[in-house]
Amino acid sequence: MLELENVNAYYGDSHILHGVSLAIGKGEVVCLLGRNGAGKTTTILTVMGYLHPRPGRIRYNGRDIAALPPYALARLGFGFVPQERGIFPSLTVRENLTTFARGAGAGYWTLTRIFELFPQLHARERNLGFQLSGGEQQMLSIGRALMLNPMLLLLDEPSEGLAPMIVQEIITVLVRLKQEGLAILLVEQSLPTAFALGDRCHVMNKGEICFTGSAAELEGNDLVLRNYLSV
């Protein structure tokens, strides 16, 4: 479905990504792990068209998408949940969701289905974005991305700063989305989240992928855990 091949990326003259290659198939959860500054967010921003590979290739269902802007990728079936969540603070929960609806609500993900997935949002549908807790804002950000009816969901550290109980709720939702065939690229620092969800894990260090394997293989690799993921 999505393939990155030898992707390099820059901020100005600073070379951040060095030959990143990975692939995501339909219904797979691929986790991108690493410490702060490893290049995880830069990778996901490059996929989403905020940066362009110099050089490198990004293909989606066989099509080269490396030069496309973010709005064009959204139309192709990409849903993006940014690290900062990016909800509209002055709009209600309902307005945040319906503003992003694709096809006038005729797709698989409708307002009703989002409220079934996140009952807390249904209970607070008339509340403004700034009135929500951090966990509710994260749920709203995920729900908003789903209203685009994507084929691929990209999430940048969705568990960051959330209480363990809320993190478990997010994991449960992502497991359900995976079971329904949605492909997911998950950027994370939380190892329990990656171990619970990942079909395949890539560990990054200094803009390069230094480990690729299953969640079980990563969990059993003390060398990688100690050198690249421990605090």
PyMOL CGO cylinders between C-alpha atoms (Angstrom):
from pymol import cmd
from pymol.cgo import CYLINDER

trace = [
    CYLINDER, 0.00, 0.00, 0.00, 2.58, 2.59, 1.14, 0.3, 1, 1, 1, 1, 1, 1,
    CYLINDER, 2.58, 2.59, 1.14, 6.28, 2.29, 0.34, 0.3, 1, 1, 1, 1, 1, 1,
    CYLINDER, 6.28, 2.29, 0.34, 9.18, 4.54, 1.29, 0.3, 1, 1, 1, 1, 1, 1,
    CYLINDER, 9.18, 4.54, 1.29, 12.40, 3.89, -0.58, 0.3, 1, 1, 1, 1, 1, 1,
    CYLINDER, 12.40, 3.89, -0.58, 15.71, 5.49, 0.41, 0.3, 1, 1, 1, 1, 1, 1,
    CYLINDER, 15.71, 5.49, 0.41, 13.98, 8.65, 1.66, 0.3, 1, 1, 1, 1, 1, 1,
    CYLINDER, 13.98, 8.65, 1.66, 16.21, 11.56, 2.63, 0.3, 1, 1, 1, 1, 1, 1,
    CYLINDER, 16.21, 11.56, 2.63, 14.75, 14.77, 4.05, 0.3, 1, 1, 1, 1, 1, 1,
    CYLINDER, 14.75, 14.77, 4.05, 16.09, 18.16, 5.09, 0.3, 1, 1, 1, 1, 1, 1,
    CYLINDER, 16.09, 18.16, 5.09, 15.10, 21.15, 7.17, 0.3, 1, 1, 1, 1, 1, 1,
    CYLINDER, 15.10, 21.15, 7.17, 16.89, 23.85, 5.22, 0.3, 1, 1, 1, 1, 1, 1,
    CYLINDER, 16.89, 23.85, 5.22, 20.48, 22.62, 4.98, 0.3, 1, 1, 1, 1, 1, 1,
    CYLINDER, 20.48, 22.62, 4.98, 20.13, 20.19, 7.90, 0.3, 1, 1, 1, 1, 1, 1,
    CYLINDER, 20.13, 20.19, 7.90, 20.05, 16.58, 6.71, 0.3, 1, 1, 1, 1, 1, 1,
    CYLINDER, 20.05, 16.58, 6.71, 17.52, 14.83, 8.99, 0.3, 1, 1, 1, 1, 1, 1,
    CYLINDER, 17.52, 14.83, 8.99, 16.49, 11.55, 7.30, 0.3, 1, 1, 1, 1, 1, 1,
    CYLINDER, 16.49, 11.55, 7.30, 19.17, 9.29, 5.84, 0.3, 1, 1, 1, 1, 1, 1,
    CYLINDER, 19.17, 9.29, 5.84, 17.87, 6.63, 3.47, 0.3, 1, 1, 1, 1, 1, 1,
    CYLINDER, 17.87, 6.63, 3.47, 14.66, 5.62, 5.28, 0.3, 1, 1, 1, 1, 1, 1,
    CYLINDER, 14.66, 5.62, 5.28, 12.87, 2.63, 3.72, 0.3, 1, 1, 1, 1, 1, 1,
    CYLINDER, 12.87, 2.63, 3.72, 9.71, 0.95, 5.01, 0.3, 1, 1, 1, 1, 1, 1,
    CYLINDER, 9.71, 0.95, 5.01, 6.40, -0.44, 3.77, 0.3, 1, 1, 1, 1, 1, 1,
    CYLINDER, 6.40, -0.44, 3.77, 2.85, -0.74, 5.09, 0.3, 1, 1, 1, 1, 1, 1,
    CYLINDER, 2.85, -0.74, 5.09, 0.31, -3.24, 3.76, 0.3, 1, 1, 1, 1, 1, 1,
    CYLINDER, 0.31, -3.24, 3.76, -3.47, -3.19, 4.01, 0.3, 1, 1, 1, 1, 1, 1,
    CYLINDER, -3.47, -3.19, 4.01, -4.63, -3.83, 7.58, 0.3, 1, 1, 1, 1, 1, 1,
    CYLINDER, -4.63, -3.83, 7.58, -1.12, -3.63, 9.01, 0.3, 1, 1, 1, 1, 1, 1,
    CYLINDER, -1.12, -3.63, 9.01, 0.04, -1.58, 11.98, 0.3, 1, 1, 1, 1, 1, 1,
    CYLINDER, 0.04, -1.58, 11.98, 3.63, -0.47, 11.47, 0.3, 1, 1, 1, 1, 1, 1,
    CYLINDER, 3.63, -0.47, 11.47, 5.28, 1.27, 14.42, 0.3, 1, 1, 1, 1, 1, 1,
    CYLINDER, 5.28, 1.27, 14.42, 8.08, 3.79, 14.16, 0.3, 1, 1, 1, 1, 1, 1,
    CYLINDER, 8.08, 3.79, 14.16, 9.98, 4.03, 17.44, 0.3, 1, 1, 1, 1, 1, 1,
    CYLINDER, 9.98, 4.03, 17.44, 12.92, 6.01, 18.80, 0.3, 1, 1, 1, 1, 1, 1,
    CYLINDER, 12.92, 6.01, 18.80, 14.01, 8.66, 21.21, 0.3, 1, 1, 1, 1, 1, 1,
    CYLINDER, 14.01, 8.66, 21.21, 13.23, 12.35, 20.78, 0.3, 1, 1, 1, 1, 1, 1,
    CYLINDER, 13.23, 12.35, 20.78, 15.06, 13.72, 17.76, 0.3, 1, 1, 1, 1, 1, 1,
    CYLINDER, 15.06, 13.72, 17.76, 15.47, 10.33, 16.08, 0.3, 1, 1, 1, 1, 1, 1,
    CYLINDER, 15.47, 10.33, 16.08, 13.56, 11.41, 12.97, 0.3, 1, 1, 1, 1, 1, 1,
    CYLINDER, 13.56, 11.41, 12.97, 10.16, 9.83, 13.59, 0.3, 1, 1, 1, 1, 1, 1,
    CYLINDER, 10.16, 9.83, 13.59, 8.04, 12.96, 13.20, 0.3, 1, 1, 1, 1, 1, 1,
    CYLINDER, 8.04, 12.96, 13.20, 10.12, 14.08, 10.21, 0.3, 1, 1, 1, 1, 1, 1,
    CYLINDER, 10.12, 14.08, 10.21, 9.34, 10.74, 8.57, 0.3, 1, 1, 1, 1, 1, 1,
    CYLINDER, 9.34, 10.74, 8.57, 5.61, 11.10, 9.04, 0.3, 1, 1, 1, 1, 1, 1,
    CYLINDER, 5.61, 11.10, 9.04, 5.67, 14.75, 7.89, 0.3, 1, 1, 1, 1, 1, 1,
    CYLINDER, 5.67, 14.75, 7.89, 7.55, 13.69, 4.76, 0.3, 1, 1, 1, 1, 1, 1,
    CYLINDER, 7.55, 13.69, 4.76, 4.96, 11.01, 4.05, 0.3, 1, 1, 1, 1, 1, 1,
    CYLINDER, 4.96, 11.01, 4.05, 2.21, 13.62, 4.48, 0.3, 1, 1, 1, 1, 1, 1,
    CYLINDER, 2.21, 13.62, 4.48, 3.81, 16.02, 2.01, 0.3, 1, 1, 1, 1, 1, 1,
    CYLINDER, 3.81, 16.02, 2.01, 4.96, 18.74, 4.41, 0.3, 1, 1, 1, 1, 1, 1,
    CYLINDER, 4.96, 18.74, 4.41, 8.53, 17.88, 3.37, 0.3, 1, 1, 1, 1, 1, 1,
    CYLINDER, 8.53, 17.88, 3.37, 9.65, 16.33, 0.10, 0.3, 1, 1, 1, 1, 1, 1,
    CYLINDER, 9.65, 16.33, 0.10, 12.32, 13.61, -0.30, 0.3, 1, 1, 1, 1, 1, 1,
    CYLINDER, 12.32, 13.61, -0.30, 15.73, 14.81, -1.52, 0.3, 1, 1, 1, 1, 1, 1,
    CYLINDER, 15.73, 14.81, -1.52, 16.26, 12.14, -2.86, 0.3, 1, 1, 1, 1, 1, 1,
    CYLINDER, 16.26, 12.14, -2.86, 13.96, 9.17, -2.33, 0.3, 1, 1, 1, 1, 1, 1,
    CYLINDER, 13.96, 9.17, -2.33, 10.64, 7.72, -3.42, 0.3, 1, 1, 1, 1, 1, 1,
    CYLINDER, 10.64, 7.72, -3.42, 7.26, 7.47, -1.73, 0.3, 1, 1, 1, 1, 1, 1,
    CYLINDER, 7.26, 7.47, -1.73, 4.64, 5.32, -3.46, 0.3, 1, 1, 1, 1, 1, 1,
    CYLINDER, 4.64, 5.32, -3.46, 1.00, 4.72, -2.57, 0.3, 1, 1, 1, 1, 1, 1,
    CYLINDER, 1.00, 4.72, -2.57, -0.67, 1.81, -4.35, 0.3, 1, 1, 1, 1, 1, 1,
    CYLINDER, -0.67, 1.81, -4.35, 2.10, 2.00, -6.94, 0.3, 1, 1, 1, 1, 1, 1,
    CYLINDER, 2.10, 2.00, -6.94, 1.74, 5.75, -7.56, 0.3, 1, 1, 1, 1, 1, 1,
    CYLINDER, 1.74, 5.75, -7.56, 4.60, 8.17, -6.86, 0.3, 1, 1, 1, 1, 1, 1,
    CYLINDER, 4.60, 8.17, -6.86, 3.22, 10.69, -4.36, 0.3, 1, 1, 1, 1, 1, 1,
    CYLINDER, 3.22, 10.69, -4.36, 6.46, 12.34, -3.20, 0.3, 1, 1, 1, 1, 1, 1,
    CYLINDER, 6.46, 12.34, -3.20, 5.60, 15.71, -4.80, 0.3, 1, 1, 1, 1, 1, 1,
    CYLINDER, 5.60, 15.71, -4.80, 1.97, 15.91, -3.67, 0.3, 1, 1, 1, 1, 1, 1,
    CYLINDER, 1.97, 15.91, -3.67, 0.81, 18.47, -1.07, 0.3, 1, 1, 1, 1, 1, 1,
    CYLINDER, 0.81, 18.47, -1.07, -1.00, 17.37, 2.12, 0.3, 1, 1, 1, 1, 1, 1,
    CYLINDER, -1.00, 17.37, 2.12, -4.51, 18.17, 0.86, 0.3, 1, 1, 1, 1, 1, 1,
    CYLINDER, -4.51, 18.17, 0.86, -4.01, 15.94, -2.19, 0.3, 1, 1, 1, 1, 1, 1,
    CYLINDER, -4.01, 15.94, -2.19, -2.86, 13.08, 0.05, 0.3, 1, 1, 1, 1, 1, 1,
    CYLINDER, -2.86, 13.08, 0.05, -5.97, 13.49, 2.19, 0.3, 1, 1, 1, 1, 1, 1,
    CYLINDER, -5.97, 13.49, 2.19, -8.07, 13.11, -0.95, 0.3, 1, 1, 1, 1, 1, 1,
    CYLINDER, -8.07, 13.11, -0.95, -6.16, 9.92, -1.82, 0.3, 1, 1, 1, 1, 1, 1,
    CYLINDER, -6.16, 9.92, -1.82, -7.15, 8.33, 1.48, 0.3, 1, 1, 1, 1, 1, 1,
    CYLINDER, -7.15, 8.33, 1.48, -4.64, 9.51, 4.09, 0.3, 1, 1, 1, 1, 1, 1,
    CYLINDER, -4.64, 9.51, 4.09, -5.84, 10.43, 7.57, 0.3, 1, 1, 1, 1, 1, 1,
    CYLINDER, -5.84, 10.43, 7.57, -3.33, 12.29, 9.77, 0.3, 1, 1, 1, 1, 1, 1,
    CYLINDER, -3.33, 12.29, 9.77, -3.42, 12.69, 13.55, 0.3, 1, 1, 1, 1, 1, 1,
    CYLINDER, -3.42, 12.69, 13.55, -0.64, 15.18, 14.39, 0.3, 1, 1, 1, 1, 1, 1,
    CYLINDER, -0.64, 15.18, 14.39, 1.28, 15.22, 17.65, 0.3, 1, 1, 1, 1, 1, 1,
    CYLINDER, 1.28, 15.22, 17.65, -0.24, 18.56, 18.65, 0.3, 1, 1, 1, 1, 1, 1,
    CYLINDER, -0.24, 18.56, 18.65, -3.76, 17.22, 17.78, 0.3, 1, 1, 1, 1, 1, 1,
    CYLINDER, -3.76, 17.22, 17.78, -4.69, 20.40, 15.92, 0.3, 1, 1, 1, 1, 1, 1,
    CYLINDER, -4.69, 20.40, 15.92, -8.40, 20.52, 16.78, 0.3, 1, 1, 1, 1, 1, 1,
    CYLINDER, -8.40, 20.52, 16.78, -10.29, 23.80, 16.40, 0.3, 1, 1, 1, 1, 1, 1,
    CYLINDER, -10.29, 23.80, 16.40, -10.68, 25.19, 19.95, 0.3, 1, 1, 1, 1, 1, 1,
    CYLINDER, -10.68, 25.19, 19.95, -13.59, 27.51, 19.10, 0.3, 1, 1, 1, 1, 1, 1,
    CYLINDER, -13.59, 27.51, 19.10, -15.68, 24.82, 17.35, 0.3, 1, 1, 1, 1, 1, 1,
    CYLINDER, -15.68, 24.82, 17.35, -17.83, 22.24, 19.10, 0.3, 1, 1, 1, 1, 1, 1,
    CYLINDER, -17.83, 22.24, 19.10, -16.99, 18.54, 19.02, 0.3, 1, 1, 1, 1, 1, 1,
    CYLINDER, -16.99, 18.54, 19.02, -19.72, 18.01, 16.42, 0.3, 1, 1, 1, 1, 1, 1,
    CYLINDER, -19.72, 18.01, 16.42, -18.46, 20.90, 14.30, 0.3, 1, 1, 1, 1, 1, 1,
    CYLINDER, -18.46, 20.90, 14.30, -14.86, 19.66, 14.47, 0.3, 1, 1, 1, 1, 1, 1,
    CYLINDER, -14.86, 19.66, 14.47, -16.03, 16.31, 13.12, 0.3, 1, 1, 1, 1, 1, 1,
    CYLINDER, -16.03, 16.31, 13.12, -18.52, 17.42, 10.48, 0.3, 1, 1, 1, 1, 1, 1,
    CYLINDER, -18.52, 17.42, 10.48, -16.16, 20.04, 9.05, 0.3, 1, 1, 1, 1, 1, 1,
    CYLINDER, -16.16, 20.04, 9.05, -13.90, 17.20, 7.92, 0.3, 1, 1, 1, 1, 1, 1,
    CYLINDER, -13.90, 17.20, 7.92, -16.60, 14.79, 6.72, 0.3, 1, 1, 1, 1, 1, 1,
    CYLINDER, -16.60, 14.79, 6.72, -16.04, 13.47, 3.21, 0.3, 1, 1, 1, 1, 1, 1,
    CYLINDER, -16.04, 13.47, 3.21, -18.89, 12.67, 0.84, 0.3, 1, 1, 1, 1, 1, 1,
    CYLINDER, -18.89, 12.67, 0.84, -21.57, 14.37, 2.93, 0.3, 1, 1, 1, 1, 1, 1,
    CYLINDER, -21.57, 14.37, 2.93, -21.45, 11.56, 5.48, 0.3, 1, 1, 1, 1, 1, 1,
    CYLINDER, -21.45, 11.56, 5.48, -21.98, 8.81, 2.90, 0.3, 1, 1, 1, 1, 1, 1,
    CYLINDER, -21.98, 8.81, 2.90, -18.74, 6.97, 3.71, 0.3, 1, 1, 1, 1, 1, 1,
    CYLINDER, -18.74, 6.97, 3.71, -18.10, 4.19, 6.18, 0.3, 1, 1, 1, 1, 1, 1,
    CYLINDER, -18.10, 4.19, 6.18, -17.16, 6.61, 8.96, 0.3, 1, 1, 1, 1, 1, 1,
    CYLINDER, -17.16, 6.61, 8.96, -20.08, 8.83, 9.83, 0.3, 1, 1, 1, 1, 1, 1,
    CYLINDER, -20.08, 8.83, 9.83, -20.81, 11.00, 12.84, 0.3, 1, 1, 1, 1, 1, 1,
    CYLINDER, -20.81, 11.00, 12.84, -22.92, 8.20, 14.30, 0.3, 1, 1, 1, 1, 1, 1,
    CYLINDER, -22.92, 8.20, 14.30, -20.10, 5.67, 13.99, 0.3, 1, 1, 1, 1, 1, 1,
    CYLINDER, -20.10, 5.67, 13.99, -17.56, 8.07, 15.50, 0.3, 1, 1, 1, 1, 1, 1,
    CYLINDER, -17.56, 8.07, 15.50, -19.85, 8.59, 18.49, 0.3, 1, 1, 1, 1, 1, 1,
    CYLINDER, -19.85, 8.59, 18.49, -20.21, 4.81, 18.83, 0.3, 1, 1, 1, 1, 1, 1,
    CYLINDER, -20.21, 4.81, 18.83, -16.42, 4.48, 18.79, 0.3, 1, 1, 1, 1, 1, 1,
    CYLINDER, -16.42, 4.48, 18.79, -15.92, 7.35, 21.28, 0.3, 1, 1, 1, 1, 1, 1,
    CYLINDER, -15.92, 7.35, 21.28, -18.93, 7.63, 23.62, 0.3, 1, 1, 1, 1, 1, 1,
    CYLINDER, -18.93, 7.63, 23.62, -17.18, 10.43, 25.54, 0.3, 1, 1, 1, 1, 1, 1,
    CYLINDER, -17.18, 10.43, 25.54, -17.32, 12.59, 22.43, 0.3, 1, 1, 1, 1, 1, 1,
    CYLINDER, -17.32, 12.59, 22.43, -21.02, 11.92, 22.03, 0.3, 1, 1, 1, 1, 1, 1,
    CYLINDER, -21.02, 11.92, 22.03, -21.61, 13.02, 25.61, 0.3, 1, 1, 1, 1, 1, 1,
    CYLINDER, -21.61, 13.02, 25.61, -19.67, 16.24, 24.94, 0.3, 1, 1, 1, 1, 1, 1,
    CYLINDER, -19.67, 16.24, 24.94, -20.68, 16.92, 21.35, 0.3, 1, 1, 1, 1, 1, 1,
    CYLINDER, -20.68, 16.92, 21.35, -21.80, 20.48, 22.15, 0.3, 1, 1, 1, 1, 1, 1,
    CYLINDER, -21.80, 20.48, 22.15, -18.65, 21.36, 24.09, 0.3, 1, 1, 1, 1, 1, 1,
    CYLINDER, -18.65, 21.36, 24.09, -16.01, 23.53, 22.45, 0.3, 1, 1, 1, 1, 1, 1,
    CYLINDER, -16.01, 23.53, 22.45, -12.62, 22.07, 21.62, 0.3, 1, 1, 1, 1, 1, 1,
    CYLINDER, -12.62, 22.07, 21.62, -10.79, 24.00, 24.33, 0.3, 1, 1, 1, 1, 1, 1,
    CYLINDER, -10.79, 24.00, 24.33, -13.18, 22.64, 26.96, 0.3, 1, 1, 1, 1, 1, 1,
    CYLINDER, -13.18, 22.64, 26.96, -12.06, 19.03, 26.42, 0.3, 1, 1, 1, 1, 1, 1,
    CYLINDER, -12.06, 19.03, 26.42, -9.48, 17.12, 28.42, 0.3, 1, 1, 1, 1, 1, 1,
    CYLINDER, -9.48, 17.12, 28.42, -6.26, 16.00, 26.75, 0.3, 1, 1, 1, 1, 1, 1,
    CYLINDER, -6.26, 16.00, 26.75, -7.62, 12.51, 26.26, 0.3, 1, 1, 1, 1, 1, 1,
    CYLINDER, -7.62, 12.51, 26.26, -10.87, 13.79, 24.77, 0.3, 1, 1, 1, 1, 1, 1,
    CYLINDER, -10.87, 13.79, 24.77, -8.92, 16.06, 22.42, 0.3, 1, 1, 1, 1, 1, 1,
    CYLINDER, -8.92, 16.06, 22.42, -6.91, 13.06, 21.23, 0.3, 1, 1, 1, 1, 1, 1,
    CYLINDER, -6.91, 13.06, 21.23, -10.10, 11.08, 20.64, 0.3, 1, 1, 1, 1, 1, 1,
    CYLINDER, -10.10, 11.08, 20.64, -11.50, 14.04, 18.69, 0.3, 1, 1, 1, 1, 1, 1,
    CYLINDER, -11.50, 14.04, 18.69, -8.33, 14.28, 16.59, 0.3, 1, 1, 1, 1, 1, 1,
    CYLINDER, -8.33, 14.28, 16.59, -8.58, 10.58, 15.71, 0.3, 1, 1, 1, 1, 1, 1,
    CYLINDER, -8.58, 10.58, 15.71, -12.32, 10.86, 15.02, 0.3, 1, 1, 1, 1, 1, 1,
    CYLINDER, -12.32, 10.86, 15.02, -11.76, 13.87, 12.78, 0.3, 1, 1, 1, 1, 1, 1,
    CYLINDER, -11.76, 13.87, 12.78, -9.17, 11.93, 10.73, 0.3, 1, 1, 1, 1, 1, 1,
    CYLINDER, -9.17, 11.93, 10.73, -11.59, 9.02, 10.39, 0.3, 1, 1, 1, 1, 1, 1,
    CYLINDER, -11.59, 9.02, 10.39, -14.30, 11.34, 9.05, 0.3, 1, 1, 1, 1, 1, 1,
    CYLINDER, -14.30, 11.34, 9.05, -12.14, 11.58, 5.93, 0.3, 1, 1, 1, 1, 1, 1,
    CYLINDER, -12.14, 11.58, 5.93, -12.81, 7.84, 5.50, 0.3, 1, 1, 1, 1, 1, 1,
    CYLINDER, -12.81, 7.84, 5.50, -9.11, 7.07, 5.02, 0.3, 1, 1, 1, 1, 1, 1,
    CYLINDER, -9.11, 7.07, 5.02, -7.45, 3.86, 3.85, 0.3, 1, 1, 1, 1, 1, 1,
    CYLINDER, -7.45, 3.86, 3.85, -4.28, 4.73, 5.78, 0.3, 1, 1, 1, 1, 1, 1,
    CYLINDER, -4.28, 4.73, 5.78, -4.16, 6.38, 9.20, 0.3, 1, 1, 1, 1, 1, 1,
    CYLINDER, -4.16, 6.38, 9.20, -0.95, 8.10, 10.36, 0.3, 1, 1, 1, 1, 1, 1,
    CYLINDER, -0.95, 8.10, 10.36, -0.65, 8.93, 14.05, 0.3, 1, 1, 1, 1, 1, 1,
    CYLINDER, -0.65, 8.93, 14.05, 2.16, 10.90, 15.67, 0.3, 1, 1, 1, 1, 1, 1,
    CYLINDER, 2.16, 10.90, 15.67, 2.56, 9.82, 19.32, 0.3, 1, 1, 1, 1, 1, 1,
    CYLINDER, 2.56, 9.82, 19.32, -1.15, 9.52, 20.20, 0.3, 1, 1, 1, 1, 1, 1,
    CYLINDER, -1.15, 9.52, 20.20, -0.41, 8.34, 23.75, 0.3, 1, 1, 1, 1, 1, 1,
    CYLINDER, -0.41, 8.34, 23.75, 1.86, 11.25, 24.67, 0.3, 1, 1, 1, 1, 1, 1,
    CYLINDER, 1.86, 11.25, 24.67, 0.89, 12.94, 27.94, 0.3, 1, 1, 1, 1, 1, 1,
    CYLINDER, 0.89, 12.94, 27.94, -2.20, 10.81, 28.53, 0.3, 1, 1, 1, 1, 1, 1,
    CYLINDER, -2.20, 10.81, 28.53, -3.16, 8.85, 31.63, 0.3, 1, 1, 1, 1, 1, 1,
    CYLINDER, -3.16, 8.85, 31.63, -2.66, 5.06, 31.40, 0.3, 1, 1, 1, 1, 1, 1,
    CYLINDER, -2.66, 5.06, 31.40, -6.42, 4.43, 31.39, 0.3, 1, 1, 1, 1, 1, 1,
    CYLINDER, -6.42, 4.43, 31.39, -6.90, 6.77, 28.42, 0.3, 1, 1, 1, 1, 1, 1,
    CYLINDER, -6.90, 6.77, 28.42, -3.92, 5.21, 26.61, 0.3, 1, 1, 1, 1, 1, 1,
    CYLINDER, -3.92, 5.21, 26.61, -5.60, 1.81, 26.96, 0.3, 1, 1, 1, 1, 1, 1,
    CYLINDER, -5.60, 1.81, 26.96, -8.79, 3.23, 25.46, 0.3, 1, 1, 1, 1, 1, 1,
    CYLINDER, -8.79, 3.23, 25.46, -6.80, 4.56, 22.49, 0.3, 1, 1, 1, 1, 1, 1,
    CYLINDER, -6.80, 4.56, 22.49, -5.11, 1.16, 22.05, 0.3, 1, 1, 1, 1, 1, 1,
    CYLINDER, -5.11, 1.16, 22.05, -8.50, -0.58, 22.09, 0.3, 1, 1, 1, 1, 1, 1,
    CYLINDER, -8.50, -0.58, 22.09, -9.77, 1.79, 19.40, 0.3, 1, 1, 1, 1, 1, 1,
    CYLINDER, -9.77, 1.79, 19.40, -6.69, 1.25, 17.22, 0.3, 1, 1, 1, 1, 1, 1,
    CYLINDER, -6.69, 1.25, 17.22, -7.02, -2.54, 17.55, 0.3, 1, 1, 1, 1, 1, 1,
    CYLINDER, -7.02, -2.54, 17.55, -10.60, -2.26, 16.32, 0.3, 1, 1, 1, 1, 1, 1,
    CYLINDER, -10.60, -2.26, 16.32, -9.54, -0.08, 13.38, 0.3, 1, 1, 1, 1, 1, 1,
    CYLINDER, -9.54, -0.08, 13.38, -6.89, -2.63, 12.46, 0.3, 1, 1, 1, 1, 1, 1,
    CYLINDER, -6.89, -2.63, 12.46, -9.45, -5.44, 12.60, 0.3, 1, 1, 1, 1, 1, 1,
    CYLINDER, -9.45, -5.44, 12.60, -11.63, -3.45, 10.20, 0.3, 1, 1, 1, 1, 1, 1,
    CYLINDER, -11.63, -3.45, 10.20, -8.79, -3.38, 7.65, 0.3, 1, 1, 1, 1, 1, 1,
    CYLINDER, -8.79, -3.38, 7.65, -7.39, 0.11, 8.17, 0.3, 1, 1, 1, 1, 1, 1,
    CYLINDER, -7.39, 0.11, 8.17, -3.63, 0.38, 7.64, 0.3, 1, 1, 1, 1, 1, 1,
    CYLINDER, -3.63, 0.38, 7.64, -1.86, 2.37, 10.38, 0.3, 1, 1, 1, 1, 1, 1,
    CYLINDER, -1.86, 2.37, 10.38, 1.53, 4.04, 10.61, 0.3, 1, 1, 1, 1, 1, 1,
    CYLINDER, 1.53, 4.04, 10.61, 2.08, 4.71, 14.30, 0.3, 1, 1, 1, 1, 1, 1,
    CYLINDER, 2.08, 4.71, 14.30, 4.88, 6.94, 15.58, 0.3, 1, 1, 1, 1, 1, 1,
    CYLINDER, 4.88, 6.94, 15.58, 5.42, 6.20, 19.25, 0.3, 1, 1, 1, 1, 1, 1,
    CYLINDER, 5.42, 6.20, 19.25, 7.78, 6.35, 22.20, 0.3, 1, 1, 1, 1, 1, 1,
    CYLINDER, 7.78, 6.35, 22.20, 5.56, 4.10, 24.32, 0.3, 1, 1, 1, 1, 1, 1,
    CYLINDER, 5.56, 4.10, 24.32, 6.82, 0.53, 24.05, 0.3, 1, 1, 1, 1, 1, 1,
    CYLINDER, 6.82, 0.53, 24.05, 3.67, -1.04, 25.59, 0.3, 1, 1, 1, 1, 1, 1,
    CYLINDER, 3.67, -1.04, 25.59, 1.57, 0.65, 22.90, 0.3, 1, 1, 1, 1, 1, 1,
    CYLINDER, 1.57, 0.65, 22.90, 3.88, -0.63, 20.15, 0.3, 1, 1, 1, 1, 1, 1,
    CYLINDER, 3.88, -0.63, 20.15, 3.98, -4.14, 21.59, 0.3, 1, 1, 1, 1, 1, 1,
    CYLINDER, 3.98, -4.14, 21.59, 0.17, -4.22, 21.84, 0.3, 1, 1, 1, 1, 1, 1,
    CYLINDER, 0.17, -4.22, 21.84, -0.43, -3.05, 18.27, 0.3, 1, 1, 1, 1, 1, 1,
    CYLINDER, -0.43, -3.05, 18.27, 2.54, -3.50, 15.99, 0.3, 1, 1, 1, 1, 1, 1,
    CYLINDER, 2.54, -3.50, 15.99, 2.76, -6.09, 13.25, 0.3, 1, 1, 1, 1, 1, 1,
    CYLINDER, 2.76, -6.09, 13.25, 6.18, -4.69, 12.43, 0.3, 1, 1, 1, 1, 1, 1,
    CYLINDER, 6.18, -4.69, 12.43, 8.40, -2.24, 14.29, 0.3, 1, 1, 1, 1, 1, 1,
    CYLINDER, 8.40, -2.24, 14.29, 11.10, 0.06, 12.96, 0.3, 1, 1, 1, 1, 1, 1,
    CYLINDER, 11.10, 0.06, 12.96, 13.49, 1.68, 15.42, 0.3, 1, 1, 1, 1, 1, 1,
    CYLINDER, 13.49, 1.68, 15.42, 15.10, 4.97, 14.37, 0.3, 1, 1, 1, 1, 1, 1,
    CYLINDER, 15.10, 4.97, 14.37, 18.31, 6.61, 15.52, 0.3, 1, 1, 1, 1, 1, 1,
    CYLINDER, 18.31, 6.61, 15.52, 19.80, 9.81, 14.09, 0.3, 1, 1, 1, 1, 1, 1,
    CYLINDER, 19.80, 9.81, 14.09, 17.52, 9.74, 11.06, 0.3, 1, 1, 1, 1, 1, 1,
    CYLINDER, 17.52, 9.74, 11.06, 18.17, 6.12, 10.13, 0.3, 1, 1, 1, 1, 1, 1,
    CYLINDER, 18.17, 6.12, 10.13, 16.33, 2.86, 10.72, 0.3, 1, 1, 1, 1, 1, 1,
    CYLINDER, 16.33, 2.86, 10.72, 18.56, 0.70, 12.88, 0.3, 1, 1, 1, 1, 1, 1,
    CYLINDER, 18.56, 0.70, 12.88, 16.17, -2.20, 13.59, 0.3, 1, 1, 1, 1, 1, 1,
    CYLINDER, 16.17, -2.20, 13.59, 13.25, -3.82, 11.78, 0.3, 1, 1, 1, 1, 1, 1,
    CYLINDER, 13.25, -3.82, 11.78, 11.29, -6.76, 13.12, 0.3, 1, 1, 1, 1, 1, 1,
    CYLINDER, 11.29, -6.76, 13.12, 8.08, -7.95, 14.72, 0.3, 1, 1, 1, 1, 1, 1,
    CYLINDER, 8.08, -7.95, 14.72, 6.90, -6.57, 18.06, 0.3, 1, 1, 1, 1, 1, 1,
    CYLINDER, 6.90, -6.57, 18.06, 7.89, -9.88, 19.68, 0.3, 1, 1, 1, 1, 1, 1,
    CYLINDER, 7.89, -9.88, 19.68, 11.38, -9.70, 18.16, 0.3, 1, 1, 1, 1, 1, 1,
    CYLINDER, 11.38, -9.70, 18.16, 11.83, -6.15, 19.42, 0.3, 1, 1, 1, 1, 1, 1,
    CYLINDER, 11.83, -6.15, 19.42, 10.55, -7.02, 22.88, 0.3, 1, 1, 1, 1, 1, 1,
    CYLINDER, 10.55, -7.02, 22.88, 13.17, -9.78, 23.11, 0.3, 1, 1, 1, 1, 1, 1,
    CYLINDER, 13.17, -9.78, 23.11, 16.07, -7.69, 21.80, 0.3, 1, 1, 1, 1, 1, 1,
    CYLINDER, 16.07, -7.69, 21.80, 17.70, -6.23, 24.90, 0.3, 1, 1, 1, 1, 1, 1,
    CYLINDER, 17.70, -6.23, 24.90, 20.53, -4.65, 22.89, 0.3, 1, 1, 1, 1, 1, 1,
    CYLINDER, 20.53, -4.65, 22.89, 18.18, -2.53, 20.76, 0.3, 1, 1, 1, 1, 1, 1,
    CYLINDER, 18.18, -2.53, 20.76, 15.95, -1.67, 23.71, 0.3, 1, 1, 1, 1, 1, 1,
    CYLINDER, 15.95, -1.67, 23.71, 18.90, -0.55, 25.80, 0.3, 1, 1, 1, 1, 1, 1,
    CYLINDER, 18.90, -0.55, 25.80, 20.85, 1.33, 23.12, 0.3, 1, 1, 1, 1, 1, 1,
    CYLINDER, 20.85, 1.33, 23.12, 18.04, 3.08, 21.23, 0.3, 1, 1, 1, 1, 1, 1,
    CYLINDER, 18.04, 3.08, 21.23, 14.87, 3.14, 23.31, 0.3, 1, 1, 1, 1, 1, 1,
    CYLINDER, 14.87, 3.14, 23.31, 15.73, 3.32, 27.00, 0.3, 1, 1, 1, 1, 1, 1,
    CYLINDER, 15.73, 3.32, 27.00, 15.69, 6.70, 28.72, 0.3, 1, 1, 1, 1, 1, 1,
]
cmd.load_cgo(trace, "trace")
